[in-house]
């Protein structure tokens, strides 16, 4: 049996399709994984000895792969076991896959990490790497900031120890992983109650130090670079930003999945419009961006990956600021019209007004209350833009002219 050398927070489908899959290539490393909140998934995986089926779903067929890197699963409420495992000197890496909201000050990420690192310090267990695998710009820096902010308030000596002993690694992660449906479970068959469906494409780029060692993730194709920012920007703007466009504008047209939306010529034209705009702000060679766009179209069009627009549309108030606003600001600063950015903004406001996918966003209420006015939404979302009358007029025109709806 693999020894536990990685502790993970966020026992969801993406983690099991991505980090756990990469770790599976090094049989000397096992993962103890914790849910964010619910105990159900941990209990099921425990009954299955941590094993589950990864269904790699191509356009024409499935490749079923039994995964064994998760050797223990716990509910997020098991704080004592979390502290004990992070304090274990055999554990060299803590990985995280939560949501953008979990990185709020005093949020789940800061609370869990500070508690675990405090226990490790008291145990004298030495240095460790913390690896965020969430879609946040500078996710390593964000993680470090929220941890230090909480630690220094609780115990300045702990904060000093973290500075000297904890490495915060930045990453870019990419693998489309839709929610598993009851039909998927039935298709897999057997005793596996928690299979994971994913696409063939996968990418993981990391930058940072691992003072206590790490799994040989490169055996699965992971890349280690000096600067993850260009790759992170490419993915956030082109894939994630494209997803947000389709989630709001595509669902308003009645589409349910990414594949259905991208097959619509109108949505495809909007997607190209957004990509043309966003590519101006990705610091990578043009030929690499062209190849990435072509790969994205192939991935989005996979009819057997049922990636629902409703799933992507969730938590827009957290996603729009990092996926769309950087491009919008840069385009307006350069004196350009920013039609792609304005379209996503309009589509999101239309979503808040009740069009398309249902609103599933804990932070949406203040925006929804003001969704009748583009200016009022911008005052909350991006106060630096609420005086941009040209942008406001264009966004209002998109809404009035029903361009978002087709």
FIVEX-994681 format. One line per field, with one value per residue (C-alpha): x, y, z; residue in one letter; residue number from 1. Coordinates in pm, 1 decimal, always signed. Example, Ala and Ser with C-alpha at 12.3 -4.5 7.8 and 13.67 -1.06 7.14 Angstrom:
// residues 2
xx: c(+1230.0,+1367.0)
yy: c(-450.0,-106.0)
zz: c(+780.0,+714.0)
resn: c(A,S)
resi: c(1,2)
This chain:
// residues 406
xx: c(+0.0,+121.1,+243.7,+59.2,+293.1,+39.7,-256.4,-527.3,-818.4,-1116.0,-1215.7,-1408.7,-1413.5,-1149.7,-896.3,-955.5,-923.0,-615.9,-377.6,-468.6,-423.3,-76.4,+21.2,-84.6,+228.5,+450.8,+355.9,+570.7,+330.3,-20.0,-279.1,-499.4,-784.7,-1043.7,-1377.0,-1463.6,-1773.2,-1982.9,-1892.2,-2073.9,-1801.0,-1534.7,-1749.2,-1808.3,-1442.8,-1346.0,-1574.9,-1399.9,-1050.2,-995.4,-1031.1,-1247.6,-1278.1,-1158.3,-1355.9,-1148.8,-1419.9,-1306.8,-1533.1,-1581.5,-1501.6,-1420.3,-1095.2,-1167.3,-874.1,-885.6,-710.0,-522.8,-336.4,-601.3,-529.0,-749.0,-1054.3,-1194.5,-1477.9,-1373.5,-1516.0,-1244.5,-1018.3,-814.8,-708.9,-632.3,-396.4,-237.1,-165.1,-28.5,+197.1,+326.5,+695.8,+631.7,+393.5,+582.1,+305.0,-39.1,-253.5,-579.4,-872.0,-1161.3,-1330.4,-1238.0,-1462.3,-1265.7,-969.4,-1154.7,-985.5,-1050.3,-1204.8,-1171.7,-827.7,-666.8,-837.9,-739.4,-384.7,-304.9,-444.4,-242.6,+78.9,+50.2,+35.3,+333.7,+538.3,+458.1,+553.6,+886.6,+821.1,+1013.0,+942.2,+652.2,+512.6,+158.5,+24.7,-292.5,-466.5,-749.5,-831.7,-697.3,-439.8,-125.3,-284.7,+39.4,+64.7,-303.9,-265.2,+44.7,-126.9,-438.6,-229.1,+11.3,-269.8,-442.4,-126.2,+21.1,-299.9,-315.7,+52.4,+338.9,+583.5,+379.7,+384.6,+762.4,+790.0,+569.4,+794.6,+1097.9,+948.7,+658.2,+681.8,+374.1,+377.3,+189.0,+18.4,-192.4,-435.9,-649.5,-876.5,-1247.2,-1429.6,-1810.4,-2020.2,-2077.9,-2442.3,-2641.7,-2632.4,-2251.7,-2248.3,-2477.2,-2262.4,-1946.2,-2124.9,-1970.7,-1925.0,-1790.9,-2041.1,-1820.2,-1657.4,-1523.6,-1578.0,-1308.7,-1167.0,-847.0,-668.2,-484.6,-223.7,-43.4,+224.8,+395.6,+642.6,+797.0,+1007.3,+936.9,+1164.1,+1060.3,+1031.3,+737.1,+584.0,+726.6,+432.7,+632.0,+574.2,+215.8,+327.2,+337.8,+580.2,+791.7,+870.0,+1025.5,+710.6,+360.5,+189.8,+186.3,+33.7,-207.1,-319.4,-373.0,-593.2,-788.5,-874.2,-920.2,-1062.4,-1225.8,-1329.8,-1466.5,-1658.8,-1815.4,-1921.5,-2090.2,-2240.8,-2429.3,-2484.4,-2522.1,-2766.3,-2973.5,-3013.9,-3144.7,-2827.6,-2751.8,-2393.8,-2066.1,-2074.5,-2422.4,-2329.1,-2006.0,-2190.8,-2414.9,-2263.3,-2370.9,-2197.5,-1892.1,-1869.0,-1895.7,-1626.4,-1388.0,-1462.8,-1369.8,-1058.4,-932.3,-965.9,-820.7,-520.5,-380.8,-320.5,-161.9,+221.0,+285.8,+381.5,+98.6,+146.4,+112.0,-211.5,-346.9,-274.1,-433.6,-750.9,-776.6,-733.0,-1000.8,-1251.4,-1189.1,-1227.4,-1540.1,-1700.2,-1655.9,-2022.0,-1960.4,-1838.9,-2162.7,-2021.3,-2331.0,-2349.5,-2534.7,-2231.8,-1997.5,-2234.6,-2220.9,-2035.2,-2010.4,-1946.1,-1617.4,-1527.0,-1604.5,-1346.7,-1059.4,-1168.6,-1304.8,-1223.9,-846.0,-912.4,-1190.3,-969.5,-672.6,-883.6,-1051.2,-717.0,-588.1,-889.0,-1049.9,-1420.8,-1387.0,-1692.4,-1606.1,-1565.4,-1880.5,-2075.0,-1975.9,-2059.0,-2400.5,-2467.4,-2383.5,-2613.8,-2884.7,-2821.5,-2869.0,-3201.0,-3317.8,-3214.9,-3057.9,-2894.5,-3030.1,-2828.0,-2622.6,-2389.0,-2362.8,-2216.4,-2472.9,-2733.8,-2585.9,-2538.9,-2880.6,-3041.5,-2883.8,-2899.2,-3147.1,-2863.4,-2532.9,-2372.4,-2485.2,-2344.2,-2012.6,-2005.1,-1994.9,-1794.7,-1536.9,-1574.1,-1295.1,-1519.1,-1852.0,-1773.8,-1702.7,-2012.9,-1919.0,-1881.0,-2206.2,-2391.9,-2251.2,-2344.0,-2692.5,-2726.9,-2640.1,-2910.6,-3176.5,-3099.8,-3125.7,-2794.5,-2711.8,-3022.2,-2948.1)
yy: c(+0.0,+351.3,+555.1,+879.4,+1156.8,+1405.0,+1558.0,+1706.3,+1940.9,+1921.0,+1565.0,+1644.4,+1516.7,+1753.7,+1652.8,+1286.1,+1345.2,+1564.8,+1574.2,+1223.5,+1096.0,+1253.0,+1115.6,+770.0,+752.1,+739.2,+439.4,+556.8,+842.5,+807.7,+1076.8,+1130.2,+1346.1,+1553.6,+1678.2,+2044.4,+1979.6,+1673.0,+1336.1,+1130.6,+1107.2,+1027.7,+748.0,+598.4,+610.1,+455.7,+160.9,+128.1,+144.3,+475.1,+318.5,+471.3,+456.5,+744.8,+738.3,+917.6,+1003.2,+1067.8,+1163.4,+797.6,+574.3,+551.0,+445.9,+315.7,+356.4,+236.8,+490.2,+391.5,+703.1,+800.1,+572.5,+744.9,+972.0,+1184.8,+1433.3,+1794.7,+1808.1,+1571.5,+1851.2,+1630.6,+1392.0,+1685.3,+1838.2,+1501.9,+1423.6,+1767.2,+1735.7,+1393.4,+1423.7,+1172.1,+1420.5,+1647.0,+1818.2,+1966.7,+2022.8,+2217.1,+2206.1,+2412.0,+2714.3,+3079.4,+3164.8,+2935.8,+3175.4,+3461.2,+3609.3,+3374.0,+3129.3,+2752.7,+2750.2,+2983.4,+2816.6,+2460.6,+2542.7,+2752.6,+2483.9,+2211.8,+2413.5,+2510.3,+2140.4,+2067.9,+2339.4,+2204.6,+1853.8,+1975.3,+1800.1,+2034.9,+2205.0,+2134.6,+2256.4,+2388.7,+2357.6,+2538.3,+2381.3,+2632.4,+2870.2,+3184.1,+3421.7,+3378.8,+3100.2,+3036.2,+3402.4,+3415.7,+3108.1,+3250.0,+3582.0,+3442.7,+3203.2,+3472.9,+3719.6,+3472.8,+3332.3,+3670.0,+3765.2,+3437.9,+3390.3,+3598.7,+3319.2,+3077.3,+3323.8,+3347.1,+2967.1,+2950.3,+3205.3,+2988.4,+2645.3,+2655.5,+2684.9,+2805.7,+2661.2,+2827.4,+2606.9,+2607.3,+2315.8,+2207.7,+1910.7,+1944.3,+1730.3,+1747.9,+1632.7,+1258.6,+1170.0,+866.1,+748.5,+761.1,+545.5,+292.4,+281.5,+211.0,-66.7,-287.5,-172.7,+174.3,+429.5,+734.8,+717.5,+1037.9,+1141.1,+1346.5,+1437.5,+1296.6,+1633.0,+1726.1,+1985.5,+2076.7,+2344.2,+2420.0,+2677.1,+2667.9,+2472.5,+2138.2,+2140.5,+1793.2,+1627.9,+1557.3,+1284.8,+1233.4,+1415.9,+1466.7,+1096.5,+1196.3,+1498.2,+1773.5,+2055.4,+2259.9,+2615.5,+2931.8,+3137.1,+2992.7,+3328.0,+3317.2,+2967.9,+3058.0,+3368.6,+3166.9,+2918.2,+3165.9,+3395.2,+3152.4,+2838.9,+2974.8,+3305.1,+3118.7,+2890.3,+3187.8,+3339.0,+3015.7,+2959.9,+3289.5,+3374.6,+3012.8,+2913.7,+3223.5,+3073.0,+2751.5,+2541.7,+2308.2,+2197.4,+2339.6,+2106.9,+2226.4,+2592.4,+2575.6,+2399.7,+2708.4,+2943.3,+3248.0,+3127.4,+3026.4,+3376.5,+3529.3,+3290.2,+3394.9,+3759.4,+3706.8,+3504.1,+3764.9,+4023.3,+3813.2,+3689.4,+4043.0,+4005.2,+3659.3,+3682.5,+3377.5,+3339.6,+3380.4,+3032.8,+2875.5,+3065.6,+2962.6,+2597.8,+2629.5,+2781.7,+2494.2,+2242.3,+2420.2,+2401.1,+2027.9,+1983.2,+2199.5,+2011.3,+1665.1,+1551.7,+1281.7,+1525.2,+1657.6,+1972.3,+2166.3,+2541.2,+2559.9,+2410.3,+2663.1,+2954.2,+2901.5,+3158.1,+3418.3,+3696.4,+3520.3,+3423.5,+3734.6,+3952.1,+3716.8,+3580.7,+3892.5,+4217.6,+4211.2,+4205.2,+4462.3,+4704.9,+4657.8,+4701.2,+5016.2,+5159.1,+5101.9,+5288.5,+4983.8,+4902.1,+4564.4,+4402.4,+4052.9,+4163.5,+4375.3,+4079.3,+3856.1,+4133.5,+4183.0,+3810.3,+3781.1,+4072.1,+3906.6,+3586.9,+3778.5,+3905.4,+3544.9,+3453.3,+3118.6,+2901.9,+2943.1,+3163.8,+2954.5,+3204.7,+3286.9,+3626.2,+3723.2,+3895.7,+4249.3,+4234.3,+4082.4,+4361.0,+4616.9,+4417.7,+4662.7,+4914.6,+4838.0,+5133.4,+5007.3,+4661.2,+4814.2,+5026.4,+4703.6,+4490.8,+4739.5,+5091.7,+5215.7,+5147.1,+5286.1,+5620.9,+5464.9,+5588.2,+5429.4,+5086.6,+5127.0,+5232.0,+4938.8,+4690.3,+4836.8,+4817.9,+4448.6,+4392.6,+4610.4,+4476.6,+4117.1,+4036.2,+3821.6,+3617.8,+3583.2)
zz: c(+0.0,-78.2,+216.5,+289.8,+180.7,+37.6,+220.9,+2.5,+73.2,-163.0,-249.8,-566.7,-921.7,-1057.0,-793.3,-868.7,-1244.0,-1211.5,-912.7,-799.6,-1156.4,-1184.4,-842.5,-956.8,-1174.2,-862.8,-648.7,-356.0,-285.2,-142.1,-73.7,+231.1,+101.4,+288.0,+161.9,+190.3,+400.2,+321.0,+468.2,+204.9,-58.1,+201.4,+342.6,-1.0,-98.8,+234.0,+159.3,-177.8,-18.6,-197.2,-541.8,-809.4,-1186.8,-1399.8,-1723.8,-1988.3,-2237.9,-2594.1,-2885.3,-2980.6,-2682.2,-2311.5,-2145.2,-1792.6,-1554.2,-1192.1,-968.7,-651.2,-534.7,-274.1,+20.6,+280.6,+266.4,+549.3,+596.5,+618.8,+970.3,+1097.9,+1215.4,+1447.5,+1171.4,+941.5,+1198.8,+1273.5,+909.6,+819.5,+1125.0,+1015.8,+912.7,+631.7,+465.7,+225.3,+26.5,+93.3,-217.1,-244.1,-484.3,-351.3,-511.5,-549.5,-253.7,-21.1,-41.6,+122.8,+430.5,+723.5,+475.0,+461.2,+298.2,+550.8,+847.9,+751.9,+649.5,+954.1,+1183.7,+1010.9,+989.2,+1355.4,+1443.9,+1219.7,+1387.4,+1733.1,+1618.1,+1482.8,+1154.0,+927.1,+595.6,+360.8,+27.5,-15.6,-369.9,-476.5,-777.4,-816.2,-1101.4,-934.5,-1080.3,-873.4,-671.2,-482.2,-382.0,-288.5,-67.6,+99.6,+164.5,+331.5,+541.0,+658.1,+725.6,+957.9,+1116.6,+1210.5,+1389.5,+1579.6,+1662.2,+1517.2,+1604.0,+1392.0,+1104.3,+1132.2,+1126.1,+815.0,+642.0,+705.5,+647.1,+403.4,+26.1,-163.6,-515.1,-803.0,-1059.8,-1374.1,-1396.6,-1690.1,-1745.0,-1818.4,-1563.6,-1567.1,-1275.4,-1266.9,-1328.9,-1212.8,-1575.9,-1567.1,-1254.0,-1417.4,-1731.4,-1532.2,-1347.0,-1081.5,-723.7,-799.9,-671.5,-736.9,-1081.6,-1236.9,-1599.5,-1769.5,-2108.4,-2264.2,-2254.3,-1936.2,-1841.6,-1519.1,-1496.3,-1163.4,-1033.9,-688.5,-441.6,-274.9,+32.6,+152.1,-190.1,-422.8,-637.5,-987.1,-1145.2,-1464.3,-1540.0,-1619.1,-1821.4,-1557.9,-1640.4,-1399.3,-1509.0,-1371.4,-1431.7,-1451.6,-1521.9,-1905.4,-1905.1,-1627.5,-1818.4,-2136.8,-1958.6,-1747.0,-2036.2,-2323.5,-2162.9,-1847.1,-2002.7,-2303.5,-2072.4,-1894.2,-2225.6,-2332.0,-1986.2,-1984.6,-2352.2,-2462.8,-2191.7,-2276.1,-2622.7,-2469.3,-2487.5,-2197.8,-2263.0,-2388.7,-2689.6,-2788.6,-2748.8,-2946.0,-3229.0,-3261.7,-3527.1,-3325.4,-3008.6,-3209.7,-3357.2,-3009.6,-2886.2,-3165.7,-3088.0,-2723.1,-2804.6,-3051.1,-2777.9,-2495.8,-2695.7,-2702.9,-2329.0,-2314.3,-2312.3,-2530.9,-2900.1,-3151.7,-3298.7,-2955.0,-2894.5,-3235.2,-3156.8,-2813.1,-2960.4,-3207.9,-2924.9,-2719.6,-3004.1,-3033.5,-2659.1,-2634.4,-2923.1,-2770.3,-2768.7,-2508.4,-2241.4,-2095.7,-1937.5,-1842.1,-1879.3,-1548.7,-1371.0,-1530.1,-1464.7,-1086.6,-873.4,-1148.4,-898.9,-814.6,-1171.5,-1377.8,-1192.9,-1277.1,-1615.9,-1786.6,-1605.5,-1673.1,-2047.6,-2025.0,-1831.8,-2065.5,-2377.8,-2250.7,-2137.4,-2492.6,-2629.7,-2786.7,-2779.9,-2601.9,-2766.8,-2641.7,-2279.9,-2296.2,-2433.3,-2141.4,-1894.7,-2057.3,-2066.1,-1695.7,-1607.0,-1817.4,-1620.3,-1294.1,-1431.0,-1476.1,-1829.1,-1910.6,-1644.7,-1291.7,-1057.9,-816.6,-654.8,-284.7,-372.4,-635.2,-418.1,-420.9,-799.4,-865.8,-660.3,-895.4,-1217.6,-1367.5,-1410.3,-1581.8,-1403.3,-1062.2,-1133.3,-1239.0,-924.0,-724.2,-966.2,-1096.8,-953.9,-1179.8,-1480.3,-1357.8,-1521.8,-1860.8,-2037.9,-2370.4,-2210.8,-2019.1,-2333.5,-2528.7,-2256.8,-2225.7,-2603.2,-2598.3,-2340.6,-2509.1,-2853.8,-2725.7,-2893.8,-2592.7,-2668.4,-3039.0)
resn: c(X,X,X,X,X,X,X,X,X,X,X,X,X,X,X,X,X,X,X,X,X,X,X,X,X,X,X,X,X,X,X,X,X,X,X,X,X,X,X,X,X,X,X,X,X,X,X,X,X,X,X,X,X,X,X,X,X,X,X,X,X,X,X,X,X,X,X,X,X,X,X,X,X,X,X,X,X,X,X,X,X,X,X,X,X,X,X,X,X,X,X,X,X,X,X,X,X,X,X,X,X,X,X,X,X,X,X,X,X,X,X,X,X,X,X,X,X,X,X,X,X,X,X,X,X,X,X,X,X,X,X,X,X,X,X,X,X,X,X,X,X,X,X,X,X,X,X,X,X,X,X,X,X,X,X,X,X,X,X,X,X,X,X,X,X,X,X,X,X,X,X,X,X,X,X,X,X,X,X,X,X,X,X,X,X,X,X,X,X,X,X,X,X,X,X,X,X,X,X,X,X,X,X,X,X,X,X,X,X,X,X,X,X,X,X,X,X,X,X,X,X,X,X,X,X,X,X,X,X,X,X,X,X,X,X,X,X,X,X,X,X,X,X,X,X,X,X,X,X,X,X,X,X,X,X,X,X,X,X,X,X,X,X,X,X,X,X,X,X,X,X,X,X,X,X,X,X,X,X,X,X,X,X,X,X,X,X,X,X,X,X,X,X,X,X,X,X,X,X,X,X,X,X,X,X,X,X,X,X,X,X,X,X,X,X,X,X,X,X,X,X,X,X,X,X,X,X,X,X,X,X,X,X,X,X,X,X,X,X,X,X,X,X,X,X,X,X,X,X,X,X,X,X,X,X,X,X,X,X,X,X,X,X,X,X,X,X,X,X,X,X,X,X,X,X,X,X,X,X,X,X,X,X,X,X,X,X,X,X,X,X,X,X,X,X,X,X,X,X,X,X,X,X,X,X,X)
resi: c(1,2,3,4,5,6,7,8,9,10,11,12,13,14,15,16,17,18,19,20,21,22,23,24,25,26,27,28,29,30,31,32,33,34,35,36,37,38,39,40,41,42,43,44,45,46,47,48,49,50,51,52,53,54,55,56,57,58,59,60,61,62,63,64,65,66,67,68,69,70,71,72,73,74,75,76,77,78,79,80,81,82,83,84,85,86,87,88,89,90,91,92,93,94,95,96,97,98,99,100,101,102,103,104,105,106,107,108,109,110,111,112,113,114,115,116,117,118,119,120,121,122,123,124,125,126,127,128,129,130,131,132,133,134,135,136,137,138,139,140,141,142,143,144,145,146,147,148,149,150,151,152,153,154,155,156,157,158,159,160,161,162,163,164,165,166,167,168,169,170,171,172,173,174,175,176,177,178,179,180,181,182,183,184,185,186,187,188,189,190,191,192,193,194,195,196,197,198,199,200,201,202,203,204,205,206,207,208,209,210,211,212,213,214,215,216,217,218,219,220,221,222,223,224,225,226,227,228,229,230,231,232,233,234,235,236,237,238,239,240,241,242,243,244,245,246,247,248,249,250,251,252,253,254,255,256,257,258,259,260,261,262,263,264,265,266,267,268,269,270,271,272,273,274,275,276,277,278,279,280,281,282,283,284,285,286,287,288,289,290,291,292,293,294,295,296,297,298,299,300,301,302,303,304,305,306,307,308,309,310,311,312,313,314,315,316,317,318,319,320,321,322,323,324,325,326,327,328,329,330,331,332,333,334,335,336,337,338,339,340,341,342,343,344,345,346,347,348,349,350,351,352,353,354,355,356,357,358,359,360,361,362,363,364,365,366,367,368,369,370,371,372,373,374,375,376,377,378,379,380,381,382,383,384,385,386,387,388,389,390,391,392,393,394,395,396,397,398,399,400,401,402,403,404,405,406)
